[in-house]
Amino acid sequence: QQQAPQLDEGRVQALNTILEGDPKNVNATVQLGNVYFDAERWEDAIKWYGRALELDPRNADASTDLGVSYYYSNKPDEALAQFEKSLAISPTHTKTLLNKGIVLAFGKQDLKAAAAEWQKVVELAPESPEGQAARRALEGVASAHAKSESASGNP
């Protein structure tokens, strides 16, 4: 098993210092969530993204990162519910749509629904990193589908 990345303690301390002086600092709160996310400390990331959303309920990025943290905590239903909140804020948020597809595919084994989400990303932003990732995911689904069709003898 791969070891989780090291938590950047200095960054955590610096951000906590900012928040001691300015507890409503959304940027520092989101960044704290990001530091824990990068260290794969999902419960801490969930706590800080949640706090950021209390301060700024319309922050689609923090909402999506919260959803991804739920997914990595083996909570796919909470992840999908959080992505719906992100999409209510920003219906064309490509990072949300891409991650919703990932959770549908791998958390719920629903490739058809996942492909529909990835298709939206490709249509919205074909050249973005999200659009390219969605295209690769769709190609993977198509090639897996073709293999299963030929294996079962169906045309």
Steps between C-alpha positions, in 0.01 A plus 500: 500500500622842405576733787282810527673830418644689796284766661654846458503595869653842433218586259239376749654721771516804271136460393386444859680821597310688226171349623572593863512864391225470238272200572275582203784489244350270235820481296710380795226255598487349149881488488504310829258251347734473200806434719321213675360377165851490351617297803203263450367588846138479383320556831698821561442611140126438541497709819675799339307491170181481706607803700587686178150430368347635822688824428440497123211266404540584128862379472462225235871407516493439877171313462647273232819439699277408795321249276828348383612473864178313579569263209853427623349435846290221342183710513386505135140597583615804701737586213220492243271705727776759540558513122129576456547798734802610291297474179215699658756779551666457158320264256793499255779448756716258301705380798176400674362323193828311446513385863130413503574267208792345688287431809214361287743272315716377785289565811166387355605288197260701281699547179204626298432788742875568529536520121215753485682726750832466316328580169376830652858589600630430148222717350554785750881518496659256253853643529507546879684250721155381617379462141808297407461278809130449419586407139755241623240360742243473222753323276569257786128428540458453124794259473385303806151481350638382164704228673200374697284500184755293304554266796127428525475437125255785440557717193 
